[in-house]
């Protein structure tokens, strides 16, 4: 059996190059889709990534397969962040960040400023989501449940606020804007602060929110 690469052993040259090319393709695809929409061609993505279009098709036989890879990556990235924030705040319950902003706000702020790209949602009515995307979604949901439960216990979000609300809020807070990243992030954080202020006020009032979306409703736009 051939030796497998380990974290302290660099990948062989071809594997390292392939992984680098794949990362470049995903970054380029996000940027091209953000600028031109899903009508952008694979040739445009290849040119932006600096690779041959054939190398993209060898990894992603269709444009939808490439979009699916972007979805899985973005949902997995968000899930890892949600659990990271939960662990950090649970380990330091008296941290000023936890007291002033709350777990949900911390997650959203870091997702806005640090995520490599938005979560691309299909228009709905398609085939059932892949097992890989379903697993990534379940991991994200579990992380967000920890954050929402913490904030609810701290009186920072009202009853009725759900994990699906977090994701819908993120989609509304991070639209594509025709500005550089720093300017866009500043605007997104401005509106995040306004939204969280409203949630904090609602929580302090003791009034529960009207029935909100469930996780399946957020995921429901992804499949029949």
C-alpha positions as CSV (number, residue, x, y, z in Angstrom):
1,X,0.0,0.0,0.0
2,X,1.5,3.4,-0.9
3,X,2.3,5.9,1.8
4,X,-0.4,8.5,2.4
5,X,0.6,12.1,3.0
6,X,0.5,13.2,6.6
7,X,0.2,16.8,8.0
8,X,3.9,17.0,8.7
9,X,4.9,15.6,5.3
10,X,4.5,17.8,2.2
11,X,2.3,16.5,-0.6
12,X,4.1,15.1,-3.7
13,X,4.6,17.8,-6.4
14,X,1.7,16.8,-8.6
15,X,-0.7,16.4,-5.7
16,X,0.4,19.8,-4.3
17,X,-0.1,21.4,-7.7
18,X,-3.5,19.9,-8.2
19,X,-4.7,21.1,-4.8
20,X,-3.3,24.5,-5.5
21,X,-5.1,24.6,-8.9
22,X,-8.3,23.4,-7.4
23,X,-8.2,26.2,-4.7
24,X,-7.5,28.7,-7.4
25,X,-10.5,27.5,-9.5
26,X,-12.8,27.7,-6.5
27,X,-11.7,31.3,-5.7
28,X,-12.0,32.3,-9.3
29,X,-15.4,30.7,-9.7
30,X,-16.7,32.6,-6.6
31,X,-15.4,35.9,-8.0
32,X,-16.6,35.3,-11.6
33,X,-20.1,34.2,-10.4
34,X,-20.3,37.2,-8.1
35,X,-19.4,39.6,-11.0
36,X,-21.3,37.9,-13.8
37,X,-23.8,35.6,-12.3
38,X,-24.3,31.9,-13.0
39,X,-24.3,32.6,-16.8
40,X,-20.6,32.9,-16.6
41,X,-18.8,30.2,-18.7
42,X,-16.3,27.7,-17.5
43,X,-13.8,29.3,-19.9
44,X,-14.1,32.6,-18.1
45,X,-13.5,30.9,-14.8
46,X,-10.5,29.1,-16.2
47,X,-9.0,32.3,-17.6
48,X,-9.6,34.1,-14.2
49,X,-7.9,31.2,-12.4
50,X,-5.0,31.0,-14.8
51,X,-5.5,27.4,-15.6
52,X,-6.6,25.5,-18.8
53,X,-10.3,24.9,-19.2
54,X,-9.6,21.2,-19.6
55,X,-8.2,21.0,-16.1
56,X,-11.4,22.4,-14.7
57,X,-13.5,19.9,-16.6
58,X,-11.4,17.0,-15.4
59,X,-12.2,18.0,-11.8
60,X,-15.7,19.3,-12.4
61,X,-17.4,17.8,-15.4
62,X,-20.3,20.3,-15.4
63,X,-20.7,23.9,-14.1
64,X,-23.3,22.6,-11.7
65,X,-20.7,20.3,-10.2
66,X,-18.4,23.3,-9.7
67,X,-21.3,25.3,-8.0
68,X,-22.0,22.3,-5.8
69,X,-18.4,22.2,-4.7
70,X,-18.6,25.9,-3.8
71,X,-21.8,25.2,-1.7
72,X,-20.2,22.4,0.2
73,X,-17.1,24.4,0.9
74,X,-19.0,27.5,2.1
75,X,-21.4,25.5,4.3
76,X,-18.5,23.5,5.7
77,X,-16.5,26.7,6.4
78,X,-19.5,28.3,8.2
79,X,-20.0,25.1,10.2
80,X,-16.4,25.1,11.4
81,X,-16.7,28.7,12.3
82,X,-19.9,28.2,14.3
83,X,-18.3,25.5,16.4
84,X,-15.1,27.4,16.8
85,X,-17.0,30.4,18.2
86,X,-19.1,28.2,20.5
87,X,-15.9,26.5,21.9
88,X,-14.1,29.8,22.4
89,X,-17.0,31.5,24.2
90,X,-17.7,28.4,26.3
91,X,-14.1,28.3,27.4
92,X,-14.1,32.0,28.3
93,X,-17.6,32.8,29.5
94,X,-16.6,36.2,31.0
95,X,-14.9,37.4,27.8
96,X,-15.9,41.0,26.9
97,X,-16.7,39.8,23.3
98,X,-19.3,37.4,24.7
99,X,-20.8,40.0,27.0
100,X,-21.1,42.9,24.5
101,X,-21.9,41.1,21.2
102,X,-23.2,37.7,21.9
103,X,-22.4,34.4,20.2
104,X,-24.6,34.9,17.2
105,X,-23.3,38.4,16.5
106,X,-19.7,37.1,16.8
107,X,-20.4,34.4,14.4
108,X,-22.1,36.7,11.9
109,X,-19.3,39.3,12.1
110,X,-16.6,36.8,11.6
111,X,-18.5,35.2,8.7
112,X,-19.0,38.5,7.0
113,X,-15.4,39.6,7.3
114,X,-13.6,36.2,7.0
115,X,-15.5,33.8,4.8
116,X,-13.9,33.1,1.5
117,X,-17.3,33.4,-0.3
118,X,-21.0,33.5,0.1
119,X,-23.2,30.4,0.4
120,X,-24.6,29.8,-3.0
121,X,-28.2,28.6,-2.9
122,X,-29.8,27.0,-5.9
123,X,-33.2,28.4,-7.1
124,X,-35.1,25.4,-5.7
125,X,-37.0,22.6,-7.3
126,X,-33.9,20.5,-8.1
127,X,-32.8,17.1,-7.1
128,X,-32.3,16.2,-3.4
129,X,-29.1,17.6,-2.0
130,X,-25.9,15.5,-2.0
131,X,-24.9,13.5,1.1
132,X,-21.8,15.7,1.4
133,X,-23.9,18.9,1.5
134,X,-26.4,17.3,3.9
135,X,-23.6,16.4,6.3
136,X,-22.1,19.9,6.1
137,X,-25.5,21.4,6.7
138,X,-26.2,19.2,9.8
139,X,-22.8,20.2,11.2
140,X,-23.5,23.9,10.6
141,X,-27.0,23.5,12.2
142,X,-25.5,21.9,15.3
143,X,-23.0,24.7,15.7
144,X,-25.6,27.4,15.3
145,X,-27.9,25.7,17.9
146,X,-25.1,26.1,20.4
147,X,-24.8,29.8,19.6
148,X,-28.5,30.5,19.7
149,X,-29.0,28.6,22.9
150,X,-26.2,30.6,24.6
151,X,-27.6,33.9,23.5
152,X,-31.1,32.9,24.5
153,X,-29.8,32.0,27.9
154,X,-27.9,35.3,28.2
155,X,-31.0,37.3,27.2
156,X,-29.5,38.5,23.9
157,X,-32.0,37.0,21.5
158,X,-35.7,36.5,22.0
159,X,-37.6,33.2,22.2
160,X,-38.6,32.2,18.7
161,X,-35.2,33.1,17.1
162,X,-34.0,30.1,15.2
163,X,-30.9,28.7,13.5
164,X,-32.6,29.3,10.2
165,X,-33.1,32.9,11.2
166,X,-29.3,33.2,11.6
167,X,-28.7,32.0,8.0
168,X,-31.5,34.1,6.5
169,X,-30.1,37.1,8.4
170,X,-26.6,36.3,7.0
171,X,-28.0,36.2,3.4
172,X,-29.6,39.6,3.9
173,X,-26.6,41.1,5.6
174,X,-24.1,40.1,3.0
175,X,-25.4,40.9,-0.5
176,X,-22.9,41.5,-3.3
177,X,-22.0,45.2,-3.3
178,X,-20.1,47.1,-6.0
179,X,-17.4,48.2,-3.6
180,X,-14.0,46.9,-2.5
181,X,-14.1,44.2,0.2
182,X,-13.1,46.5,3.0
183,X,-15.9,49.0,2.2
184,X,-18.5,46.3,1.7
185,X,-17.5,44.6,5.0
186,X,-17.9,47.9,6.8
187,X,-21.4,48.4,5.5
188,X,-22.4,44.8,6.3
189,X,-21.1,45.2,9.8
190,X,-23.0,48.5,10.2
191,X,-26.3,46.8,9.4
192,X,-25.4,43.8,11.5
193,X,-25.0,46.1,14.5
194,X,-28.4,47.6,13.8
195,X,-30.1,44.2,13.4
196,X,-28.5,42.9,16.6
197,X,-29.6,46.0,18.5
198,X,-33.2,45.2,17.5
199,X,-32.9,41.6,18.6
200,X,-31.4,42.6,21.9
201,X,-34.2,45.1,22.5
202,X,-36.8,42.4,21.6
203,X,-35.1,40.0,24.1
204,X,-35.1,42.6,26.9
205,X,-38.8,43.3,26.3
206,X,-39.6,39.7,27.0
207,X,-41.8,39.4,23.9
208,X,-41.2,36.3,21.8
209,X,-40.8,36.5,18.1
210,X,-43.6,35.2,15.9
211,X,-43.0,31.7,14.6
212,X,-39.9,31.8,12.5
213,X,-38.4,29.6,9.9
214,X,-37.2,26.1,10.6
215,X,-33.9,24.7,9.3
216,X,-35.8,22.6,6.8
217,X,-37.4,25.7,5.4
218,X,-34.0,27.3,4.8
219,X,-32.8,24.0,3.3
220,X,-36.1,23.6,1.5
221,X,-35.0,26.1,-1.2
222,X,-32.2,23.6,-2.1
223,X,-34.3,20.6,-3.1
224,X,-37.9,19.3,-3.6
